[in-house]
Amino acid sequence: MIQEIADRIFVELDYEGANVGVVLTDEGAIVIDTPIIPDEARHWANTVAKLTDRVLYVFNTDHHRAHIMGNQFFDAPVLAHEAAWKEMTNYKDTFIERTKNLFKKRPDVQKQLDQVKIIRPELCFTGKLVMQKGKRELQFTYLGGHTPATSGLYLPKERILFTGDLVVVDEHPALGQCNSEEWLSKLRWLRKQKYAQIVPGHGPLCNVEASEPVSEYIRAMRSRVRSQFKGGRSKAEAAVVISQMLDFFPYRQGEKSIIEKRIRAGVSRVYDEMKMLYAQEGNNREVIGLPNPNV
């Protein structure tokens, strides 16, 4: 059910996949992300149409399917970080097929996805993009961490931040394309801010302190994968970490294999980070003439 969380700022938290939102201005609306299931995306488009007769932009907070699959149902250009545009330009028919594979037990959804077209960003930014629409200021800003494209929308008057998947609540964060150090750094920064409300990428509305469990998860993943790497185990052997992380957050019945796949991708990514980190430390020691403890 759509909620108005501040004057002319609405969110919908009940669709499959990512949270979505819409911000109304005197000149038109900004839609934040679109549902993955086409019927829900149509519903979202119809809901927005009841609030405004003009959508200025669809803002994708990331390039992942949970945020972009419903873009086609809005007659408006898509806005996103440049890195999202680079990723989405490479999406082919196989991307749709992989999305359909997520719904093997829901043939109705698979049939809906046959009609989906990927609508790529027309407008991109890298650091920050500030717009003034009527009396409303909108700050589209790079957040990073989760992916090189992760971005948010900040509304300074209301002190509301849409974080994309930088923050998720009561859900396993996806680390498969992350920069885990950057993610932890950005979350520490976030908790120092005086935001009135956070709209996370997934889960209920929250405050900045709700980001701490995400930090705990990332730190635990880094620590456990680091132990595997320093113990001389291969990336495949480091997969034992999957079972160690599985119960960190709850998951719905029937989703265990999906969550295990998400964790596996995170283990692989963090393992590569550790490999690069310790290789760099060894190189630095060689430069200054110290013994390399990793040899």
N, C-alpha and C positions, 0 to 999 in steps of 0.2 A: 504494500500500500504506500502511495506517495505521501511524503511528509514535508511540510514547510518548516524548515529549521531556523529560518530568519526571513526577514521581509523579502519576498519574491526569490527565495533560494530553496529549491526543492531537491529531495533525494528519494530514490527508490532502492530499497535494500533487499527485496525479496525475489529478484530474478535469479535464475541459474547463473553462476559465474560472478563477475565483478559487480560492485555497486555502481549505480549510475546517478547522474544528477542533472539539474538544469538551473541556470541562473538567468533571471529576466532582467533586461535593461530597457531604458526608454527607446532604444533603437532596435531591439530584437533580443533573441535568446542565445545563450551559449549552452550547448548540450555537452555534458561530460560523460564520455564513454557510452557504449551501446551494447545491448545484451547479445550473448552468444547464440541463443536459440531464436530462430527467425520469428516464430509466433510471438515470443516475448518482445522482440525488437519492434515488431509492428504495434504491439500494445503500447510500448514505450513511446513510439512516434505519435500514436493517437492521443496518448496522455499529454504529451508536450503540445500537440496541436490545440488542445482545449485551453491551454494556458497562454498561448501566443500564436499570432498568425505569421510570424517570421523567425526563422532560425538563422542566426548570423554564421555560426561555426559549430562544427562538431569537434570537440577536443578529445583526442585519444591520449590518455595518460601513459600508454605503452603500446607496443606492437603485438602483444600477445592476444590470442584469439578471444579470450574472455572480455576484451575491451573494444574490439573492432568489428566483430562480425555483423553487427546491425547497422553499420554506417550507411548502407545503401537505402535505408528507409527514411533518410532525411535529405531534403533538397537544400543542401548547404555544403560548402567546402569543408574539408577535414583539415584540422590544425594539429600538429604534433611536433615533437622534437625531431631534429634532423636524423638522429640515429634510428628512430622509428620508421621514417620514410625510407632509409636505406634498407632496412629489414623487409619492409612491406613490398618494395619494388621487386623483391626476389620470390614473393609468394606465387606459386603456380597452382595448377589443379591438384597436385599432390597435397598441398596444404589443406584444401577442403576435404580430401579423402582422409587425411590423418585426423581431422576434426570429426568426421563421421565415425571414425573408429572409436572415439571416446564415448559414443552413444550406441554401442552394439546391442545393448538391451532395450533400446528405445528406437525402434524402426521408424516411428512417426517423425522423430527429430531428424533422423538420417535423411528421410524423404524431403523434409523442409530444407535441409542444407544443400540439396541438389540445385536449388534456385539462388544460392548466395553468390554474390560477386564481391570481391575485395575492392573496397574504395580506398585508395591511397591518399595520403596527405597532399594537399595543394600548397599549403603554407607551413613553413618550418621555422624553428628557432633553435638556438644552441644554449645560451645562458639564461636570459630572461627576456620576456616580451610583455610590455605593459600596454594595456589598452584603456582608453577612457570612452565609455559608451554612456551618453547621457550623464547622469550624476554618479554612475558606478565605475569604480576603478577595478580592473582585473589584472592580476599579475600571474602570467604563465611562467613557471620557473623550473629549471632543471633540478632534479633531486638526486638521481643516480642510485647507485648501490644495488638495487634489485636487478636492473639491466642498465646498459649505457643510454637507454632512451627514457627511463622512468622520470616522469615530470608531474608537477602538481599545479593546481590553481589556487591562488591565495586571494582572498577578498579582505583588504585591509580595514575597511570601515567596520565590518562585522567580525573580523579576526577569525575567519573560518578558512581552514586549509583542506582542500581535497588532495590527498597524498598519493593517489594511485597505490601501487603495491609496495611502496616504501614501508607502509604500515598495513598489516593484516591482523585481525583480532580472532583469537581462538581457532587458528588455522595454521597448518604447516606452511611457512613461507617457501616460495620457490627460489632455490639458489642456483639453478642450472646455468644461468647467464650472469651471475652476480660478480661484483667486486666486493667481497665480504668485508674488507677493511674499510672501504669507502662507506658501505652500508652502516657499519657500526659507528663510524664518525658522524654520518648524517643523522643517525638516531640520537646520538649524544647532543648534537646541535639542536635537534627538534625539542628535546626535553627541557632545554633552556628557554624556549620561546613561551610567550604569554598568549597562546591561542585560546580563543573561547571554545572552539569545537574543532574536532578532527573528523573528516569523512574518510575512513580507510578504504583501501582497495577492495577488501572483503571483510565482512563482519559488521557488527553494530557500531553506531556512532560512539566516539570516545574522546578522551582527553589525551594530552601528550604522554602521560604516564603509562597509558595502555601500550605504548611502543616498547616498554621494557621487556616483556616476554619475547618479543622478536629478537631483541639484542641477546637475551639469554640463550635463545635457540641457536643463533649464529655463533656465539662464543662456544657453546657446547659442540657444535659441529666442527668448528676450527680445532678445538682442543682434541677431540677424538680422532679426527683425520690426521692431525699433526702427529699424534702418538703412533698411528699406523705407519705414517711415512717415515718417521724417525726410527721406528722398529724394523725398517727394511722391507716392509710389506708392499706388494704391488698394488696398483689401483684396483685390480680385481679382488685382491685379498682384503683391501680396505672396505669392501662392501659389507663387512660384518657390522659396520657402523649403522647400516640401515635399520636393523632390528633394535639398536640402542636408541635411535631417535624416534621410532614409530609412535610411541605413546606420549611423546612430548606435548602433543595437542590432540584433542578428540577428532574423530572423523566418522562420517556416516557409514552405516552398515552397507556393505557391498562396495565400498570405495578403497578397501585396503590395498589392492593391487595398484590403483592409481596413485595413492600416497607413497607407496614403496617406490614406484617409478620416479616420483618427484624427488624423494630423498636420494635415490641413486644418482640422479642427475646432479644434485647438490654435492654429494660425496665426490663425484668425478671432478666437478668444478673446483672445489676447495683443495682436493689433492693436487690438481695442476697449480693452484696458487702456492701451495706449500713447496712444491717442486721448484717453482720459479724463485720463491723467497729464499730457500736455502742455497740454491745455486748462486743467487746474487750475493748472499752473505759470504759464501766461499770465495767468490771473485774479489770481493772487497778486502778480505783477509790477505789474499795473494798480493794485492796491490800494495798493501802496507807491510808486507813481509811476515804476517802472522801465520801459524799453522792452520790449515783448514780442518775443522772438527768433523766435517761431513765426509771426509775421505777415509 
